[in-house]
Amino acid sequence: MPSIAKTLAAGVAGGLVASLAMNLFQSVSASAFGQTGSNDDPATVKAADTAKQAVTGGDVTQKHRETAGSLVHYATGVALGVGYALAVRQWPESKAGYGTAFGVGVATLLDDLAVPAFGWGPGPTETPPATHAYGLASHVVFGLALEATRRATLAAVD
């Protein structure tokens, strides 16, 4: 079993790479899923607004909205990566489907439960099927990249 420090390093690296892989997948596949964009802020920007409101009482400025959304995306990815790496360390079956089961779980918990619960986006019954498919596919890519990077990092630091 890898040390806790190696496990954490693998989780951080995995979360960062998986978040990047998800962004790249979305940039090349959005049109195939009918995702033409929206004038509405993405959930990550709305989450950044919620955090800033809690701290300062105001929203993220227009100038910093894209950066704040990216920061939320990557910070969430790192947190998920660390949680995943710790779970796999304790329960190896957590890596089922080479991380895809985790990706499906993340899509369900974040897209279908957390985002609507916090008011950052519509609920699952108000979301078109193509958007569900896009989110699910994006998170499957996240899970695959997370597991691949976790394994590669552990092999590299061993």
N, C-alpha and C positions, 0 to 999 in steps of 0.2 A: 504494500500500500504506500502510495507517495506521501511525503510529509505534508503537513498542513500548509506550509509556505509554498511548496510546489503546486499543491492543489489550488491555492488562491491565485498564484501567478497564472496557472492554466485557465482559471475562470475569468480573470481580468482580460487576458489575451483573447480568449474565446469570445467573450462578450463584445469586445471592440471589433474583432474581425467579423463576427456574425452580424453586427449592426451595419458595418460597411457592406457586407455581402447582400444584406436585405435592401439597403439603399440602391445598390447597383442593379439588383434584380428588378426593383420597382421602376428604376429609370428606363430599363429596356423593355419591360413587359406591360407598363401601364396601359398603353393603347390597345394591346391585345385583350385586356380585361375591360375595355371600355371606360377606363379611368382618364378622363380628359381634363381633370383639374377642376378646381372650385375656387370661388372667391372667398370662401370661408377658410379661416385659419385651421391648420391641421390640429389634431388632438395634442400633439407635443407642444405646440405654441400655447394652446389653451392651458395645458398643465403648467407651463412656465409662468403664464399670467397668474394662475392660482397660487403658485409658490411666491411670486413677487408680491402679490396682494397680501399674503400672510405676513410677509416680512416688512413691507414698506407701505402697504395700502394702495399701491398703484399698479397699473399694467406695465408690461415690457414695452419700451418705446418702439415705434415703427422701425427705426434704424436697426434695432437689435433682435427683432422678432425671429428672423430666420436662424440666426446664431443660437438664440435661446432654445428654439425648437430642436435644433441639432444637439445641443447640450443635453436636453431632456432625453432624446432618443438614445444617445451613446451612454449616458449615465444609467438609464434603464437597462440597456444591453449589458453593461458591466455588472450591475446588480443581479440580473438574471443569470449571467455567466458564472458568477461566483456561487450563487445558489445552486445552479445545475452541477457545477464541479464538486461542491460539497455533498450534494445528494448522491452523485455517482460514486464518490469515494465511500460513502456509507452503504449505499444500496446500488450495486452495479447494474441491476435491472432497470434503473432510471434512464439508462442510455438506449432504451428500446428503439428499434428502427433507426439506429445510428443518429439519434437526437431528434428524429421527426416527431415522435410521440410528444416530446417536450415542446416542440414548436407548435403542435396542434393545441396543447394545453395552454400555452402562452397566448395564442390567438383567441382562444375561448375566454380566458380570464381577463385579458386586457381589452380586446376589441368588443366582445359581447357583454362583459360585465362591468369592468372598471370605467371604461370611457363613458358609457351612458350614465353610470351611477354618479360620476363626478360632473356630469353635464357637459362633457367635452365633445360629444357626438351623439348621433342617434342610436337608439336601441336596436337589437338584432332584428326585430320584426319590421323596423322602419328602414332597413338597409337593403338595397337591391342584391339579388343573388350574385351578380357579377362582382360586386364589391366584397361580399363575403368570400368568394373564391379567390379574389386578389389578395385579401388579407390572410387567408389560410395558406395560400401558396407562398406568400412572402415570409410567413412565420415558419413554414417547413424549410425554406431556404435558410432562415436564421438557425433553426435546430441543426440542420446538416453542417453548416459552417461552424457552429459552436462545437459540435462533437469532433469534427475534423481538427479544429484548432486546439481543442483541449488535448487530444491525443498527441498531436505534433509537438505541442509545448512540453508535455510531460516527457516525451521521448528526447527532446532537445536538452532538457535540464536534468536528465537522469545521469 
